Amino acid sequence: MRTYLSLFVAVFLTTLLTAQIQSPAEFLGYEIGTEFSRHADVVRYFEHVAENSDLVTYHQYGKTNERRPLTYAVVTSKANHNNLDNIRKTNLEQTGILSGNAQARGDKAIVWLSYNVHGNEASSTEASMVTLYDLVTKKQAWLENTVVIIDPCVNPDGRDRYANWYNQVKSTPYDPLQVAAEHNEPWPGGRPNHYLFDLNRDWMWASQVESQARLKIYNKWMPHVHVDFHEQGINNPYYFAPAAEPYHEVITDFQRDFQTTIGKNHARYFDEQGWLFFTKERFDLLYPSYGDTYPIFMGAIGMTYEQAGHGMAGLGINTDEGYELTLVDRVAHHKTTGLSTVEVAYNNVDKLNTEFSSFFKNDNLKYKSYVLSGNMDNLKTLANLLDKHEIKYGFTTKGKASGFSYASNGQGSMNYDMAMVVSTNQPKGKMVKVLMEPNAKLSNPLTYDITAWSLPHAYGLDAVASTSLITANASSPFKTQNTVLTPNAAGYIAKWDSMEDAQFLASLLKEGIKVRFSEKPFSSNGQDFDRGSLIITKSDNRTNENFTTIVGQLAVKHNRNVVATPSSFATSGPDFGSPDVKLINPPRIALLKGDGTSSLSYGATWHFFEQTLHYPVTSIDTGSMGRVSLNQFDVLIMPSGWYGSVLNDSALDKVKDFVRGGGKIIAIGSAVGSFAGKSGFSLKRNSTSNDEDSEDEISSDNLTPYSERESSSTTNFITGAIFKTKVDKTHPMAYGYGDTYYTLKLGSSSYKYLDNGYNVAWIPEEVTSVSGFAGDSAKAKLSKSLIFGEERMGSGSIIYMVDDPLFRAFWQNGKLFFTNAIFFANNNRFRL
């Protein structure tokens, strides 16, 4: 009798609490799908549910750059909430990530639902609210053995940028015509975050605060299922798992099969409603920095769901297929797949836990250890990345490693005095393989993103992949510099080969410290220094009473080893007063943004200045080019973009005058093409015999069957591949580099060597692709092509950076080229 009474009381209390929970429509005052909710209102609703339900707890895990909260809700039964930390720890123990009970096995399924990573794919945040409401009021049985984590908005800054714009411009009632203003977002659109990064490509690189904060919680939970909710073009219906080929080879048969299991459950609901959908197309599982692939390489069932709509759809729009797509429809579809996902997990708890545990066994991986050596700052930067993902690494002292050599792109060996070792005999060993592997296997070259990202090349390190497990029990080589400077020194010298050195220089210049750099190697007081070494002289800074104190404080702040020298007289090489030791002009920098520029390239460059280099930059809208006096700047940066309408004849003349007068243009990526073949510029596009098709070749192409056209065209594609280049390390743009550089090439654009200028980095006649997919025709076109170069015009220069060294902020080894272009290249004039 007492048991029945207790059960009655529990049911009564649950019913009472549930009755206090308002639906999203009741709470917000409008039906979901009839308005776009502001992020603050979404947060308020989640707080309301958490306050009135013992099935929900709501947490803040960070803040965006614009100070909006990043949040997540944990939705599960009251009993599970009372045991939540044990559930979480058991899940980590069964993988080996958390030491403890090696025989632990979870009995709960953990499902993580991520909404609105792209700000203008805004239906999913609306769906998160109705999904939450249904879980706590209608689907409570599923919560007995399932823990559901809901992140209602991964990208609040982008979402509010979109929602605020739309709410300002929409008609009342909304206008469904595609030409209406409310269906055409202005630059840069709501897709990216504050710094205009695509957060769905930042999971692995974690360059953004949203990603960094989220990873701490994600790795604390390590869910079994993760869904990333998106939107696509208005004429596509709905996409869900299973995903398209290529699948990365570490993905297990179970992960493949379970995607199909989930997809079939979704299909059942969609078929009942008469909703169209498609699967197995477009969205593959290769690139490791997506919201589906990152979780999959961490053992989960990672999936992307794509609803028709995107930023164009608004509250309702006429599609090309003759029907009106409404926000109400879009929300209903996302709610259905979200709930269906939880249902499948609820019905497969044991299988999910068993297979999740098995994923973290890595005995069958070919390479057991990746051994990396080289620049200590680059190793430290790589260590910081691995720390964000809680991937283990160690160090070894002097030795030799044999196996696959990244330098020779084949079998070889590497001697080292000290090396970092990242081994696969750890729970996250499969992710280690994905990140370090020399060349990912491709079952299909038609992928959705880049096909190469090998971290040894991205970080400019020598490396060997070994089939043997390398012992790594040496102490960390990362030391804190204890710099104490003496005021009687003639000057101080600092090395130049990393972004940490660049940050030190930027800080010195901002503090008014005058700095020189050497264009030739030299030795001083028994020590050798290479080109680019920073020289900070007492003579240059004699009017600054706090000169020594400031330099010392900044050296400590940036952990730089600054060498004091008693004399400006060099043992060999140029003395400090030599014409080859040049004073650095603290550059005044302008950065173009707006129509014509790639918002992603602009954002990466803006982020670089504010968050990496920490040096001031002034953003100028392309629409203001005609009115802005460029003479107030020393450097004008053109992000990748399409400048045909921006660089008309008068604007091009203005740019030429700026350069002739001593200014410097840095053109990145597709912006380089704006100068190719133009009068006064020596840059020319590369061509091959294939570019001028013969009559027979045209006929042959035209006979390619319709069904094979897409696959046959891959011969002209480069989908994010890594190429080996030659470098003129004596040029100021290349200071800190050796004679080889590995570049990430995003496309097949190719330019000839400069006849009138300096070819700083280039692909020689023999093209060497070391990782990623490159079609044969595209590779042939790269023979004898420019990567980085400088063309002089009057007193100034134009810097061509054909490959974007700041792409997604993850190609660490390219950033110093860009910095050198700013501070060193043709920096001959000091502004008083």
N, C-alpha and C positions, 0 to 999 in steps of 0.2 A: 504493500500500500504506500509506504514511504517513497519507494522508487518512482511509482506513478505520479505521486504528488510533486516530487522534485522535477520530474520531466515536464509536468504541467506548468510549474512555475517558470522553468527555463523557457518553454515555448511562449508563455504569456509575456515574459519580459522581452524576449526577442521581438515578438509581434508589436509590443508597445514601442520599443526603440525604432523599429522599422517604420511605424506609423508617423514618427516624428521627422523622418527623412523626406525632404521635399524632392520632387523630380527636378531635373535641370530647368524645365519650363516654368514650374511653380517658383523656383528660387530666383531665376533671372528675369522672369516676366515676359518671356517670349518663347515660342516653340523653337526648339533646336533645329537649325537649318533655315530659319527665316531671317536671321541676323548673323553677323560674324562677331563672336564674343571677344572682348579684350582679354589679354592674358590675366590681368588682375581679377577679372570676374571669374575666370576659370579657377584660379587659386582660391577665391572665396568659396566657390561651390565645393571644391574638394575639402576645404576646411570644414564646411557645414556638414558634409557627410561623415567626416572623421569624428566630429564632435558629437554626432547623434547615432553612431553605430559602433558597437564593440567588435565589428568585423574589419574595421579600417583604422590604420594609423597613417599619418601624413607627415612627411619630413621634407626639410630643405637640405639639399646637398651642395649648393653653391649659389653663385650669383653671376649674371652675365656682365659684359663690359658696360652695359647701360643700366646695371644695378637691378635687373629683374630677377626674381628668385627662380632657381632651378629646383624642381621638387619631384618627389615620387610618393605614391601611396602603396602600402602593403595591405592586400585584401585577402583575408583567410578567416577560418573559423575562430571563435573565441578560444577554444582549446589550443589551437595552433598558435594563436597570439601569446598565450601564456607559456608556450614552450618554444618561442620563435628562435631564440639564440641557439638552442640545442639543435633545432632543425637545420639552421644555417651551418653550424659547425659540423654536424654529421655529413652534410653534403660535401663540405670541403675535405673532410677526413676520408671519404670514400674515393676521392681523387688523388690523395696523397699531398695535396696542396697544404693542408693543415695536418701536422703530426698529431698522433693520438691513437685512436683505435683503427688499426690497419684493416680490420675486418668489418668496419662500419658499413652499413648499407641504408640509404635513405628510404623512407616510406611515404614521402611527399613529393609531388611534382612542383617544380618552381618555374613559373611562366612569367616572362618579362615582356610587356607591351610598350613599345616606344612610339610616340606620336609626334608628328609635325617637326621632323628634323629639317625639312625645307619649309621656310616660313610661309611661302605662298601656296603650299599644298595643304590648305588650312582646314579641310573638312575633317581631318583626323582628330584634331584637338576637340572639335565639337563632338565627335564620336566617343572620345575618351570619357566624357561626362555621362552620356547615356549608357555606355558600357559599364561604368562603375555603378550606376544606379541599378541596372538590371542584375548585376552580380550580387549586390547586397539585399535586393528585395525579391528576386525571382529565382536565382541560381545558387542559393545558399548550400545546397547539397554538394555542389562541385567543390566548395571551399573546405570540405572536411579533410580531403587529402591533397589539396592544391593550394599553393601560395602564389598569388598573382601580384606582380609588381607593375604598377602603372606609372609611367612618366608621361604626363599629359601634354608636355610641350618641351621637346629637346632644344628648340631654337626660339625662345620668347622674343628676342630682339627682331628677328626676321619676321615672325608672325605678326607682331604689333605694327611693324613697318607696312606690311601688306594690309592688315585689317583696318588700320587707321586710314590708309590711302583709300581703300575701297569704300569705307563708310563715309568718307568725305565726298567722293565723286559719283556714287551710284544714284541712279534715278529712283523716284518713288512713284509707282512701283518700279522694281528693277526692269531694265531693258534687256531682253534676250538677244537682240541683234549683235552679231559678232563685231560689227564696226563701232559699237557704242564705246564711249570713253572708258566705262567701267570694266571693259574686257581687255584693256591695253595698258599694262603697267608701265610707268616711266622707269628709266634707268635709276638704280641698278636692279629694281624688282625686289620682292620680298624673300626670294629663295635663300640668300646667304645670311650669315650672322652679322654682327656689328662690323667686323673687319672684312666682310664680304667673302668669307670662306664658305665652301660647301662642307657642312659638318658631316655629311654622309660619306665623305672621303677623308675624314680626319680621325676615325676611330683608332687607327694604328699609330699615326704620327703625333696625335695629341698635341697639336700646336696651339689649340684654342682652349680658353678657360672652360668652356662647356664640356669639351671632351675630357680634359684633365680631371674635372670634378666628377663627371659621370663614371670614369674608369675606377675611381676609388670605391664607389658603391657596387659597380658591376663585379669587380674582382672579390668583393666581400661576399657576394651572393652566388656568383657563377650559375646562372639559371640553366635549366635543361632545354627550354624553348625560348627563343627570342624573335619577336616580330617587329619589323620596321615598317610603319605605315606611310605610304607615299601617294602621290597622284601623278598622272601622265596626261597626254593630250586628250582633248575633249571627244575625239572620235573613236578612241579605244574604250572598250567597256571596263572590265575589271581583270586584273592579273593576280594570280596567286600560285603557290607552289604546286607541283615541283618546278624547280628552276631550270634554266637553259644550260646547255653545254657551252663552254667547258666547265666541268667541275674540277677543282684542284684535287690532285691525287691523294692527299691525306684525308679527304672526306670519305667516311666509311659507308659500307653498303647499308647499314642501318639508317644513317642520316639521309641517304638517298631515298630509301624505302619509306621512311617515316614522313618525309615531305609529301610523298604520294598519298599516304594515309590521311594526312591533314587535308590535302587538296581534294580528295574524294569526299570528305565530310563537308567541306565548303560547297562543293558542287551539288551535293544533295539539297542544301538549303537554297542555293541559287536556282536550281532547276525547279524547285517548288514554287518560287516566286516568278519564274520566267525571266530571270536576269542573265544576260550574257556574260561570259568570262573567257579567258584563255590561259594556258599554262605552257611551260616548257619552251618559252621563247624569250629572246632579248636579254633577260636579266640572268647573267651567268654567275658562277661562284668561283672566281679566281683571285681577283685583286683583294688583298687582305684588309683593306681599310674601310670597308662598308659596314653598315648595320646588320647585314646578314652574314657576310663572310667572317668578320672578326668573331662573332659568337660561334660560328661553325668551327673555326679553327681552335676555339676554346671549348669544344666538346658539345655545344648546344645544337639544337635544330634551329638554324638561323634562316629567316625567311623575309623576303620583301613582298608586301602587298601593295598593288598599284591601282588606284581608283581613277577613272576618267575625271578630268576637271582642270587641275593645276590652277595657276593664278589667273588664267583667262576666263574661267567659268563663272566666277562671282556667285551670286545667288541663283542664277539660272541663265542658260545660254542655249541658243539654237545650234544643234550639231549639224554636220554636213549630211547626216543620215536621216534628217527630217524629224527629229524629236527634240524635245527640250530636256536638257540635263539640269536638274536642280540640286541645290545644296542638300535639301531634304533627302533626295535619292542617295547622294554620295555618303551622307552620314549613315543611312540605313545599311548600306553595303559594308562599310567599315565596321559598324557595330556587329553585323552578322559574322564576319570572318574572325573578329576578335573573340566573340563568345564561342564560336565553333572551335577555335584553337584551344581555349580553356577546356572545353568539353572533351576533346581528343586526349589532352593531357590527363584529365581526370580518369579517363577510361584506360590509361596505359601507364600508370604510375610505376609499377614494378619494372616493366620493360625499359622505361626511360631511365630509371636509376641504374639498372644493370648495365645498359649500354653506355651510359654517361661515365660510369666508373671504368669500363673497359677502354674507353677512348684514351685515357691518360696512361695506358701501358704502351711504352715506346720501344720495345725490344727489337722490332722489325725495321727500324729506320736505318738506312745505309750509313749515313754519316753520324758518328757518335759525338764528335767534337768539332767546333769551328774555332780556329786559333787566329787571333787578329793582333797585328802589331802596327806601330806607326806613331803618328803625332799624338802626344799625350792628351792634348786638349780634345782632339777628335774622339779618342777612346773614352774620355770622361763624358762627352756629350752623348755618345752611344750608351754608356752606362746609365745616364739619366733617363734615356728612353726606355731601356729595359726595366729600370726601377718602376716606371709608371705602370708597367704591365706585370710587375712582380715576377719577372723572369730572372732566374738565378744565373750568375756568372762568377768566375773566379780568375785568378792570375797565376802565371807560372814564370819562373826565372829562366835564365839563359838556356837555350835549347834549340832544337830543330824539329819542325813538323813536316810530314810528308803526306801527300794526298792530292786532292784537286787544288791546283794553284789558281787563284783568281787573277794573278798577274799574267800568267801564261795561257790562261783559259784552257788548261789541260793538266795532266799529271805533272807534279813538280814538288818542290820543297821550299821551305822558308826558314832561315836562321833568325833568331831573335835574342835580344838580351832580356826582354820582358815581353809578355804577351797576355792578352785577355783570352780566356777560354769560355765559350758558351757551349754547353753540352746538351745533348738531347735526352740524357738519362735523368730527366726531371719531369714532373707532371705536365708542364707546358712545352714538352719537347717537340710536339708537332708544330706548334707556332714558331718555335726556334727554326725548324726546318724551313717553314714557309718564308720566314724573313731573311734567312741567311743563304738559301739555296742559290746556286749559281744561275740556274735557268729553269723556270717553271715549265713543266710539261703541258703542252696544249693539245687537247683533243679536237679543238676547233679554233682557228685564228680569228674568227669573228667574235670578238669580245666587246664588253660594254665599257672597258677602261684600259688603262695601261697594262702591259704584260711583263714588266720588269721593274724591280724595286730593290734588288739585292743590296743589303745594308753595307757590306764591305765596300762596294763601289760608291754608295750614297754618302758614306762617311770618309772616303778617301783613305782607306786602310788596306795594308797588305793582309792577305788571309789565305789560309789553307783549310779545306774541309777534310777531316781525317776520319777514316773508318775505324780508328782506334780511339778509345776513351783516354783523353789526356788529363793527367793529374793536375789539379789547379788548387794548390794549398799555400801559395805565396801570399804575403800580405799585400794590401792594396797599394799601388804605386802613386795614388792620388794624394799629394801632400799639400798642406797649407803653407804658403810662402810667408816667411816672417821677415818682411823687408824693413830694414832700418837704414835710412839715408843720412849721409854726412853732408853738412852744408858747405864744406870746403872742396867738394868735388867739382871738376870742370864741367861735368855733365853726367847724364845717365843714359844707358842703352838698354833697349828691350827688344826681344825677338819679334818676328812678324811671320806667323804661319797659321793663324787660326782666328776664328771669330771672337774669341776671348781677347786676343790682342787688339782686334778692331774696336771692341767695346771700350777697352782701356784708352785707345787713341781718341775715341769720340768723347769720353769723359774729360780727358785733358783739354781738348779743344773747347769744350763747353765751359770749362773753368778758366779760359783765357791763357792757358799755357801754350807757348809756341813750341812746335815740334818739327823736327826735320826727319827725312828718311834718306837712306843711302841707295844710290843707283848702282853701286858696285860693292862686292864683298870687301871686307876689311878686317883687320885684327887690332885689338886695343888691349893693352895691359895683359897680354898673354891669352886672350880669348878671341875666337874667330866668330865673325858675324856675317850673315848672308845679306843679299840684296833685300831691300825693304825694311831692314832693321830701323827701329825708331831711335832717334837721337834727340835728347832733351838737354839743351845746353844752358849753363848758367848765364852765358853771355846774352843769349836771346831773351832771357827772362830776368835780366838784372834789375828791372824796375818793379818786379813783383816781390815784395818782402816775404811773402808766404810760399814762395816757389818750392822750396824743398819739402815743406810740410804738406802742401797740396799733392805733390807727386807721390810722396810716401803714403799718404792716406789712400789715394786712388790705386796705388799698386797693391795695397792690402785688400781693398774692396774687391778688386778684380783678380786677386790671387796671382799677380804677375811678379816674376823675378826680375827686378830692375838692377842692372849692374852699374855701379859707380865707377867712374874713371877719373884719375887724378889730372889727366891732361887731354887737350884736344888733339894732341899729336898722335897719329895712328902708327902702330908698329909696322903695319903694311896696309896698302890701300889708301883711300882718300882720308885726309884730315877733316875735322868737323867743319872747317870753313871752305872746303872744296866746292867748286861748282857742281860736283856730282853728289853732294849732300844738300838736298833741296828742302827749303822751308815749305811746310804744308799750308796752303791757303784754306782756312776753315770755310768750306763751300756753303753758299746759300743755294738751297735746292728747291726746285719746283717739280711737282708731280702732276701729270695730266690725269683727269678723271672725267667721267660723263660720257655722253653719246660718242660713239666711235671707239671707245676703249673697252677692253674686256673687263668686266667688273671683278672677275676672279683674279686677273693679273694685277689690276690696280690694288685690290684688297691685299694680295700677298706682298706687294711692294710697300704699301702703307703700313701693314703689320710689321714688316721687316724694320722699318725705321723706328717705329714706336715701341716695339716689344723685343726686338733683337739687338739692333745697333744702338738704340736710344739716342738718336740724333734728330734734330728738328727738320721737318720737311713741310713745304707749303703746297697744298693741293689746289690746282687751278682747273676750273671747268673748261672743257673744250669749247664750249659756246662763248667763252670770254677771251679766247686767244687773240682775237682782233683788237681787243681793248687793253690787254695787259702789256705793260712795258717789261720785256724780258731782261732788260739791262740791270734790273734789281736782283737778278739771280746769276749764279755761276754755272749751275747745272740744271738742265731740263730733262726729265725722265719721261719717256713715252712707253707706258706699259703695252703689252701685246694688245692689238686692236686692229680696227679697220678705219684708216684715216683718210679715205678718199674724199669725203665731204669736208673734212677738217683742214687738210693741207691743200687748199686751193692755191692758185698761183701766188696771190698776195701773201698768204700765210707761209708758203714755202720760201718766198723772198725774205720774209721776216726772220725765219729760222736761219737762213744763210747769213744774214747780217749779224744775228746773234752769235753764230759760230765764228765768223770772220773776226768779230771783235773780241774773241777770247773765250766765248762761252763753250759749253760742252753739252752735247746731246747724247743721251744713252737710250737707244732704241732696243726694245726687248721683244723677242718672239716675232709674231706676225707684223709688228710695227716696223721691223727691218725692211719689209717689202715696200714700205712707203717711199723709200729712197732708191730702190733698184731701178736702174735705167733712166733716172731723172737727170736733167741737165745740171751739171756742176758736181755730180756725185759719181764716184767710180764703181760703185757696187752694181754687180750684174747677176742675174739669175743663172743658175747652172742649167745645162740642158744635156741630153744624151741623144743619140741617134733615134731612140724610141719616141722622142717627143714629136718628131715629124713623121707621121705615119705614111707609109707607102700605100698605094692603091690596094695591094694585096692584103696588107695588114688591116686596113679598114674593113675590107670584105670579110676577113677572117673574124674580126671582132663582131661584126654584124651577124655572123652565123652562130655565135655562141647562144645556146638555148636559153630561153627566158629563165628557166628554173636554176640555171647555173651562173647567171650574170653576177649575182652578189658574191659567190665564192670565187669566181674567176677574177674579180676585181681586186682581190686581196694582194695580188702581185704588186699593186701600186700603193699598198698601205704600210705605214709604220705605226704600230699601236703601242707607243710608249716603250721603246727598246733602248738598250744601253750600247753605246759605241765607244771604241777606243780612239782617242785623238792624240795628235802631237801638239806640243806646247813650246813656244819660245819663252823659256823661263827668264830670259834677260829683259823682257818687256815689263814695264811697271804694272801692267794689268795682271801679270802672272807671278808677281812676287809671292813667295810662300809655297809655290808649287814646284813639282819636278817637271820632267820633260814629257810626262804622260798624264792625261786626264780622261776620266770616263764620264761621258755626257749622257744625259737622259734626253733622247730625241722623241718629241711628241708627234711629229708628222714628217712628211717627206719633202718639205720645203728645202731648197738647196741653192746656195749662192757660190759664185766663183771666188777664188782667191782674189784679194785686193791687189790691183796693179799699182795703185797709188795709195799706199798706206802700210799698215803693219798687220800681218796675219799672226795673231797671238795664239789661237788654238784652231786646229783644222783637222779634217779627215784626209789622210793621204790617198794616193791612187788606189792602194789596196784597202778596201773597206773591211773593218773588223767589227762585226756585231757579236757582243759577248752574252747578251741576255735579252729575251723578249722577242716578239714577232716582228720581222721586217720582210716584206715581199721582195722578190728578186729584182723587179723593175725599180722599186723605190731605193733599194740598196745600190744598184748600179748608178743611180742618179747622184748619190752622195760622194762618189769618187772625186777627189780633189775639190773638196768643198769647205767653205768657211764655217767656223763655229763662233769664235770671238775675234773681232778685229777693230782697228782704229784707223780712221781716215782723217788727216789734217786738212783744215780749210782756213786759210788766213792764220790767225793766232789761236784758233780753237780746234776742237775735234768733234767728230761723230763716232761714237762707240756703237758697234753692231754686236748684239748678243742674240744670235740666231736661235739658240736654245735657251730657254728661260731658266736661269739658275735659282730663281726664287719660287719655282713651281710648288704649290701646296706647302711650302716652308719645310719640306722634308729632305730635299737633296742638299744635305749639309755641305758637301764638298764643293758646291758651286758658289756658295755665298761670298767667299773671299774674292773671287773674280769680280763680282759686282762691287764690293767694297773698294777694291783696288781701282776700279774704273772711276769711282767717286773721288778718292783722296789722292791717288798717285798719278794716274794717266794724264799727261800734259798739264801738270800742276806746276807751272813755272813762274807764276806771277803772284806775289803776295799783295793782298789788298790792305792798304793802310787805313 
